[in-house]
Amino acid sequence: AMGAFMARLGAERSLTVRLQDAREAVMSKLVATLREFKLLNTQASRAFNRLIYPESMKLLPLFMFAACKSSALRGHARDVPVDQRIASVFDFMSASTDDILKLLYPSMYALHSMPKESGTKDEYERVILPPRTVLAGERIDARGAYLVDDGRRLLLWLGKMLEPSFVSAVFGPQGPPSADVDCVLPADDANDVSKRVRAIIEDIRARASRARHLALTVVIQGHPSETQLFPYLVEDRGAANVDGASSYADFLVSVHRQVSAANR
């Protein structure tokens, strides 16, 4: 809830001040929150070489990092199309807490290496989803297939070295469609991979808030449409000429320095 509140605060601030000032406001809130915890926790105050936060706030730095790299707050005024930035700000201002957190850090699943129980139902008749994967380019394998869910759409990225048997099982003999259509996977209950992948997608769609239909876009590595995946890889370092484009590791180092400096 705190992560969604701070993201909404930054989006609201971006409407009246420079984007850099809005990002700095978010950072200031994060540093102040972590500093207060460190001051109140005497044991944590002795830890000079690491960032300390309670269990309930372990994802707060990640969400704030993702907020600063979102379309609402990223870069300068001209780095993101105006309509895209305004749409992102509107989402932050109007969406529920869960929806905001999903927009900040979407779920990514590696379908090519999912456990055998993924896509099947448990004893409560609930579909078992695959483990989530970190949103970083170093975790993307050219031999893999990755499904991204941001609560607004589904994006299925196919590596150029993905096993042809997986592709034919999921898409049939016709292969994957172009990236400009809402993909409908052919039903083949006789094929275990096809059945489990469809069950996962159907379950994610069923859980979508406000009965929203999540369109499925398929992109292939090396095709121009592949660029649709890159904004989701929030833990990567962005373009050098875009403000707020550091990696997550660099961001944590910066936050730790600011919290430590504030306590001196």
N, C-alpha and C positions, 0 to 999 in steps of 0.2 A: 504494500500500500504506500509506503514511504517513497519507493522508487517511482511509482506512477504519479504521486503528488509532485515530486521534484521535477519530473519530466514535463508535467503540465505547467508548472511554474515557469520553467525555461521557455516553453512555447508561448506562454502569455507574455513574458518579458520581451520576446523577440518581435512583438508587434509594435513596441514603443521605443526600443533601443537598438543599437547595433548588435549584429549576431555575435560578435566577439564578447560584448558585454553580457549578453544573455547566457553564453556558455560559461563565462566567469562567475555569473551569479549562481549557476548550478554547482560549479566547482566549490564556490565559497560555502554553500550549504552543506555539501558533502564533507569538506574539511572540518567545518565547525561541528558537525555531528560526530565525526570520528574523534575529534579533539576532546569533546565533552565526555565521551565514553572513557577515553584514556585518562582524563583527569579524575573521573569518579572511580575508576578501577585501579587501585594501588598496585596490584600485581602487574597489570598491563603497562603501567607507567615505567616499569623497569626494563621493558623490552624495547631497546633502542634501535634494533636492526630489522624490525619487521612491523608490518601494518597490523594493528589489533582492532578487532570489532567483535561484537556478540554474534552468536550463531544466527539469530534472527535477521542480522544485517549483512550476512556474508556475501549476498548477491547485490547489495546496494552499489558498490563501486562499479560493478559490471553494467548495471542498468544505467547509471549516470554516464558511463563511458559510451554506451550505445546511444543514449539520448543526444550527446554532443556530436555524434556521427550520423544522426538521423537527417532526413531531408528537411526537417523543421529548423535545425540549428547548424547544419554543416556549412563550413566554408564562408565565403563572402556572398553578397546579395546575388551576384550573377553566376555563382557556381552551380546553382540548382534552378531549373525553370520555375518561374513564379507560380504557375498553377500547381505544380508538384509540391512546392514548399507550402503554399496555402492549404492544400489538401492534407498535408502531414500535420500542420498546426491544428486544423479542424479536427482531425482524428484524435490528437492528444487532448483537445479541449472537451470533446464530446464522448469519447469511448469510456467503457468501464475500466476498472483497475486491471482486471485480467486481460482485457483486450490491449491495453496500453503496454503491459509487460510482454505480451506476445509480439506486438509490433516492434518493441525495442530489441528483443532477443528471440527470434523465431525458433521453432523446433526443426532440427534437421536429422533425418534418419538415413542410415546406410542400408538400403534395401538388398544390396548384393551379398552382404555378409550378415544379415539378420539371423538371430537364433531360430532354431526349428519351430519353437513355440510361437514366434511372432506371427501375427495374422490368424492365429487360432483363438478359440474362446477358453476362458478359465472356468472355474467351477461356478462362477456367478454369471456366466453367459456374457462376459465382457471381453471384447477383442483385446488381445495382448499386443501392445505396440513395441517396436524395436527400441533398443537403447538410443538415447539422443546423442548426437555427435557435436563436438565443439565447432562453432562457426569460424573456422580458420582455414585458409587455403592449404596449409600444410597437412590438414586432415583429409583433403580431397585426393582420391586415388583415380587415375585415369582408367583403372579397371573396374570402377564402381558405378553405382547408380544411387543418387542421393535425392531424397524427397524433402522439400522445405515447406513448412507451414507457418505463415505469419498471421493467420487468422482472417486474412482477406482473400488469399489465393493459395494455390498449391503449385510449386515449381519442381519438376522432375528433371534433374541433370543427369545425362548419360555420358560416361567417359568413352573416349575413342577406342579404348582397349577392352571395353566391356565384353564379356562372353556373349557370342551370338545366340547361344541357347537361351540366355536370360532375356534378350531382346525379343526373340521369337515367341517365348513363353508368355511375355507380358503383352506384346502388341500384335501377335499373330504374324502370318506370313507377309502382310503388307508393310510391316515395320512401323516405327514411330511417325506420327503426323508432323506437320509443320508447326512452328511455334506460335502462329497467329490464330489457332483454333483451340476451343475447349475440348481437350482430348477425352474420348470415351473409350475405355479399355474393353476389348472384346471379352465376352464371358466364355471361359473354358474351365468348367469345374473339374474336368478330368486332369488338368495340369495343376500340380500343387503350388508352384510358384505363382502362377496367374491368380489362383484362388486366394492366396494369402495377401498378395499385393493389393488386389481389389478390396479385400476385407479391411485392410489398413486404411486405404483411401476413403472407403465408405464410412468407417468409424470416425475418422477425423472430420469428415463433412457433417456427420450426425452430431458431433460435439460443438460445431461452430455456433457462436452466439447469434441471437436475433434471427435464427433460421436462415442464415446467409448461405448462399451457394458458393462454394469455393471452386472456381474454375481451375482446371488442371492444365498447365502449360508445360510442354516437353521441349527441352533445349539440349543440343548435342555439343560436346566439346569441340572447339575449333570453328563452330558456326558463329556468325555475328550475333545471333540471338543469345549466345552464351553470356553476354555481358549482363543479362538480367540476374544472374547468380551473384555477381560481384558485390552489389550493395549489401547482400545478406551476410557476407563474411566480415562481420564487424570487428573481429579481433585482429585482423590484419592491419598492417600499416597502409594508409591510403596514399594518394598522390602527394608528392612533396610540396606542391604549390597550393594545396588546400589546407586551410586552417583546421585544426582539430582532427588531423589525419594520422595521429600516432598509433602505434600498436597498443594492445591492452597491457602488455608487460611494461612498456614505457610509461603508460598512464599510471599504473600502480606505483612505479618508482616516484613519479612526480607528486602523487597524492601523499605518499609516505614522507617525502621531504617537506611538504607544506604542513602536514600534521606535526612533524617533529619540530619544525621551526616555530610553529605557533605555541608549542609547549615550553619554549625556552624563556 
